[in-house]
Amino acid sequence: MRSRATTQRLSDAYDVLLDGGADESLKPFREVMCEPTRTQIVRALSAGPLSVGDLASILRRSKSATSQHLHVLREAGVVSARRNGRVVNYSLTTAPMVEAAVEVLDRAAAISAV
């Protein structure tokens, strides 16, 4: 039989679980944080817009592989694309979870620099 304290702790833990809406709002964050190449793309784009070719060069990946990651990030609302003639430049969106992801990446970079 569980003690009252254990039952209360379980109830408290259950109460703080994310509901479906909050869990869905984390999708862009998960799309970034759970895949290393996408994490690096977001980190690179935090400095400003870049083309697929620029990103591929920075990441030392093919344009095709980079484009696939950008497609996932675009579908998740993390990046947006803007055509300038034949070049498509990507930039981060201003969604709150994207901004939170950038903050986490900035913090990770600062911690690793120490």
ChimeraX attribute file (.defattr): number of C-alpha atoms within 10 A of each C-alpha:
attribute: neighborCount
match mode: 1-to-1
recipient: residues
	/A:1	5
	/A:2	7
	/A:3	8
	/A:4	9
	/A:5	9
	/A:6	11
	/A:7	12
	/A:8	12
	/A:9	12
	/A:10	11
	/A:11	11
	/A:12	11
	/A:13	10
	/A:14	10
	/A:15	10
	/A:16	8
	/A:17	10
	/A:18	11
	/A:19	9
	/A:20	8
	/A:21	8
	/A:22	10
	/A:23	10
	/A:24	12
	/A:25	14
	/A:26	16
	/A:27	16
	/A:28	22
	/A:29	22
	/A:30	16
	/A:31	21
	/A:32	26
	/A:33	18
	/A:34	10
	/A:35	11
	/A:36	11
	/A:37	17
	/A:38	19
	/A:39	19
	/A:40	17
	/A:41	24
	/A:42	24
	/A:43	19
	/A:44	18
	/A:45	18
	/A:46	17
	/A:47	10
	/A:48	12
	/A:49	19
	/A:50	20
	/A:51	20
	/A:52	20
	/A:53	18
	/A:54	15
	/A:55	23
	/A:56	18
	/A:57	13
	/A:58	12
	/A:59	15
	/A:60	10
	/A:61	14
	/A:62	13
	/A:63	17
	/A:64	12
	/A:65	13
	/A:66	21
	/A:67	17
	/A:68	11
	/A:69	18
	/A:70	23
	/A:71	16
	/A:72	16
	/A:73	21
	/A:74	18
	/A:75	13
	/A:76	19
	/A:77	19
	/A:78	27
	/A:79	24
	/A:80	19
	/A:81	18
	/A:82	12
	/A:83	10
	/A:84	9
	/A:85	6
	/A:86	6
	/A:87	13
	/A:88	15
	/A:89	19
	/A:90	21
	/A:91	21
	/A:92	25
	/A:93	15
	/A:94	13
	/A:95	14
	/A:96	14
	/A:97	19
	/A:98	24
	/A:99	16
	/A:100	13
	/A:101	23
	/A:102	21
	/A:103	14
	/A:104	13
	/A:105	19
	/A:106	14
	/A:107	12
	/A:108	11
	/A:109	12
	/A:110	10
	/A:111	9
	/A:112	8
	/A:113	7
	/A:114	5
